[in-house]
Amino acid sequence: MDHQKKKNNAYLAHHGIKGMKWGVRRYQNSDGSLTPAGRKRYDGETKNPIERHRQNLIDKYVKNGYSQSAAQTMAKQRMQTEAVLAVVGGVAVGVVAKKAITRIGQDYCDKVIKSGKQIQNIGANSKATFKDAPFYAAVNNHDKKAYGMLYPNEKRGMAKNSLGSAYEGIYKNQIKVAKDVKVPSVNNARKIFYKKLNSDQEFRKEVLDTIKKTNYGNNADHLLKTDPKKFYDRFNQALATPQFQSNGIHNKFYSELEKYGYNALLDINDTRYSGYKNIAKSPTIFFGKDVVEKVGSTKLSDEEINENVQKYAKEILAKYAGKTVAEYTAGYAVVKTISDEQKIREYLKEHPNSDLSKKEILKNVK
């Protein structure tokens, strides 16, 4: 039998798109996230509401100044918080979850305040330029409203006592950020503080001697040895005290932060300890030369100050009038769950070969 060979002209070909690169998809950034056009295209096609919710959270955190990776981490934590809330009893997710995720972001994620952002300061000096001295400011609209309506009354009392006849009034100052300002996470700020404290014995002695003269220095030596996180909080709280400022301790710490590229710092006192802790979101201390530019100042009348305090107090009462015990119980459960998980992750990062259970780890770190 004769076998005739037949020529086979079939072949496989791949035609790409001009400009296309291997491994890079359309509608996608280099880090794998979707471009705005990609979100518009695929959000319309997908029927997965969970993924849409995740992407919306990431977009929100990026818009607020967090990096893409930090935003992804925070979105994941937020969604875990929401899941815990649902298990706890199906209470309102929004307020409690938002509070919990804000705390996580502040503790573990650096933030950038973009150039051109308008911030607000309440002060008693109409001639202040904010170019050569540290100052406290409200960054987001929530804090601008809270401090703008409540703090002038408090500042008025302090200014009258300290300035006497030189008191000229209370001013709401509008300030523009002149460059991108990097804010360290609480964790990073604490690390920089202890690096300075342990390498500079003169600074260490100065801090310990001076903090004991303030309201935050109770058992300072013991606290430094047994609870470094709490001691840093006390140090942060003391930054605004006359004792620290007369010795220049605050400026030494700010100068140290500047070496790492930071020009702002979270105000621990108002976010976690003072009467503003349930009101303020991210009050911030700014420092460094030519970081900001003053663009306006409005003098507040005594009548306006008094009316604003009463008005805001009524709004707060109305806001919390309908809260239930279940909501606060759920909130505690969420915060504790996230706090414990973070402690476990931090421990395992330092002890990767540990055989301890979660319960045993928590006993060791508490």
N, C-alpha and C positions, 0 to 999 in steps of 0.2 A: 504494500500500500504506500502510495506516495503521500508524503506530508508536505504541504505547501505552506511556507511562512508568509503570514500576512502582516503587512506593515500597520502598526497601531498609531494613529495620529492623535489619540486622546491625551490630554495633559491638564495639569492643575495650575491655575494662575490666581494670584491675589492682586487686586487693584485697590490701592489706598486712596486717601484723599490728600490733595496737595497741602503740604505743611503739617501733615499728621506725623506724630512721633510715637514710637513704640512705648507702651506702658502709660500713655497719657490719654485719657478719655476726654471727649467733648463735654462741655459744661462742668468741668471739674478743675479745682485748683491743684497745685503741686502737692499739697498735703492730703489730698483725698476728699476734701470737703467740696460741696457743690458751689458753683458760681451763682450769682443772682439769677442768671438765665436758666441755669440748671435746676435751681429750686423751683422756679416757675414751671419748667417743663415737667419735672418728675413729680412734684407735689400734686400736679393735676392728674397724673397717671396713677399714682399709688393710692391704694385704699387703706393703707396702714396709718391710722391716726396717731399711734405711739411714735412712729418715726417722724411724722410731721411735728409732733409736740417736742421731740428731742431737738430737731433742727431749729425750731423757733426759739427754744431756750438758748442754744448755742449762739444764734444770731444776736439775741438780747445781751448776752454777757460780753460778746465781742464788741458790740456797740458801746457798752459801758466801760471799755478800756482794757479788758482782759485779753490775753493771747488766745490763739485758736485752741492750743492744747489745754490751757487752763479753763477755757470756756467749755470744752468737751467734758472735762473732769467735773466741773460744777453742774453741768446739765445732768450728768449721770447721778451725782449725789442728790440733786433736786428730785429726780424721778424715783430714786430709792426712798427718799423722804415721803413722797406722795404715796408710795406703796405701803409704807409703814402706817401712815395716817389712815389709809383705807382699812387696814387690818384692825387698828385701834378702835374704830367705831364709826367710820364713815363721816366724820365731822368735816367742817370746811377746811379745804387744803390750803388755800391761798396764804393767809396771814402767818400761820405757824410754820409752814414749809419755807416760806420766803425768809422768815427770821432765821431759821436753822441754816439755810444755804448761804445767807449773808455772812453768818458767823464763820462758816467753813471757808468761804472765799477770803475773808479778812485774815484768817489765821494762816492760810497756806498758799495764797496766790498774790503775787505782785500785781499792781495795777498801774495803768498809765492815764493821766489826766491830759487830754489833748490840748495842744496850743490853740488859743482863741476861746477856750471855755471861760465863761463868766462865773465867778465865784463871789461870795458875799461875806463881809465882815461887819460885826457890830462893835463900834468903839466910841471912845470919848475924846478923841483927838482929831480935829478937822484937818490938821496939817500932816497927818501920817501919810507917807508915800508907799510904804510896804516894800520898799526896794532894798532896805539894808537891815531889817530886823525881823525875827520870826513872828508869825501871827497865826491866829486860829481863824478858820473859815468854813462856811457851808458850801458844799460842792453841788449837790443835787437839789432839785426843786423841793423835795420833801423837807430837807433840812433847812433850806432857805426860808421856807414858810414857818417852820417850827421855831427856829432861832430868831427870825425876823419879828415874830409876834410875842415870844416869851422872854428872850434874853435882854432886850432893852430895859425892861423893868429891873432885872437883876443887876445889869451893868450900871444903871443909874444910881442905885444904892451904893455900890462899891466905889464908883467914881466920886460921888459927893463926899464920902468918908475919906477917901485918899487925897483928893484934890482941894477940898475946902472951897475957898473963895475963887480958886482958879477953874472950877468946874464951869464948862461952857455949854454942855448939852450932850446928847447921844446921837450918833450918826450911823446910818446904814450905808456902808461903803460898797460900791460895785467895782470889782477888780477883774482884769482879764489876764489869763495865763499866757505868758509871752513865749513859752516853749513847751514841748512835751515834758510833763513832769512825772517822774517815776515814783511810785509809792510802794515801800516794801511791805510784804506780808508781816503779820505780827511775829511769825516764826523767824523770818529773816532778820527783822529788826532786833529781835532778842538775841540771835546769834552774834550779830555785829556788836551789840552792847557787851556781851560776855567776853568776846574776843578782846575788846578794849579794856574791860575790867580786869581780865586775867593777865594782860600783857603790860599794863600801865599801873604800877602800884600806887603812884601818886594820885591818879584818877580814882582808883579803888578806895583809897583812904578818904579822899575828898567826898566821894559819893556817900559812903557810910557815915562819916561824921556829920554831913549836912542833912541827909534824909532823916536822921534822928531828931533834928530840930523842927521837922515838919509834922503834920498830922498823919503822914504816911510811914513814919519810921518806927512804929511799935514792933519790938522784937526783930529789928532789922538783921542783926547778925545770925540769929537762929533761922530766920526766913530764907536768907541767902543760901544757907547750907541745906535746908530741908525742902524748900519749894522754890526753885529758881524761876519758874514761870510766874508765880505770884509776886516774887520780888521784882521782876521786871515790870509787872503791872504797876506796882507801887512807885517804881522809879519813873515810869511814864506819867503817872498821875502827878508826881512832884515837879515835873518840868516847868509848870506854870507858877510855882510858888516863888515868893520873894527871896527865900533862902537860896534856892537853886540859881535864880537869875542874878542875884547880887554876886555870887561866886563864879558865874559864867559856866556852870556845869552843863546847862542846856545847850549852849553854843558848842561846847566841846563834843557833845554827843552828835549834834547836827553836822558838825564838820566831819566827824567820822562816817556818818551816813553818806555824805557827799562824795567821799572817796569811792564809794560803791555805786555812784551814779544816781543817788536818791536826793530829791529836793522837797519831800513831804513825808508826813508820818501820821498814822491813824491816832486819834485822840482816844486812848483807852478809857479814860475817866468817864467821858460822856456816853460812850457806847456800852459800857458794862457796869459802871458803879454809881454814877451820880443820878440825880433826879431825871436826867434826860435819857437814861438807859433804855426806857421803853418807848422813847419818842425819836431820838436821833438815829440815823442810819450809818453815816460815815463822816462825822466831823473830823476835820483834817488840819494838821499843823504844817504850814509852809515855811521854808527857810532857803537861804541862798540869795546871792545878789542877782538882780535883773531877771528874776524868775517870773515876776508878775508886773503888771502896769495898772495903776489906778485910773479908772475911767469916769468915776462919778461918786458923789457923796450927797446924801439927803439927811438934813437934820430932822429928827423926830420930836414933835411937840409932846409935852407931858400928857395932854389929853389923848393923843393918839396912842401913846405907850400904854396908858391905863385901859383904854378901850380894847386894844389888841389882846392884852392879857385875859380879860374877861371873855372875849369872843373865842379865843383858842381853847380856854378851859371848858366852855360850853360844848365846843366841837368834840373834845376828847371824851367828855361825859356821854355825849350822844353816841359816839362811836363804840364805846365799850358797854353800853347799857344792855345790849342783847347777848353778851357773851355768856356761855354756859360753863359749868364746872368741867364737863366732858371735853370741851375744847382746850382748856388749860391743861388737863390731865394728859390729853393726847399730845399736846405740845411738849410737855416734859418728857414723855416716852420717846418722842422723835429725837429730841436734842440729846438725850442720854444714849440712845442707840448709836447715833452718828458719832458722838464723842468717844464711845467705847471702841468702835470700829477703827477710828483714826488712831487711837492709842495702840491698838493691836498692830496696825500697819507700820507705825513708826518703830515699834519694838522689833518686829520681824525684819525691818530694813537694817537695823543695827545688829540683830542676832539671826542671820539667815538660816543657821543650822539648828535653831531651837526646836526642842521636842515638846515644849510646854503647850498645854491646851489654852483655849481662849480665856477661860476662867483663871487659870494660873498666871497667864500674862497680865491680866487686869489686876491681880493681887500684887504683882511685882511692881507695876508702874504707878499704883495709887499710893 
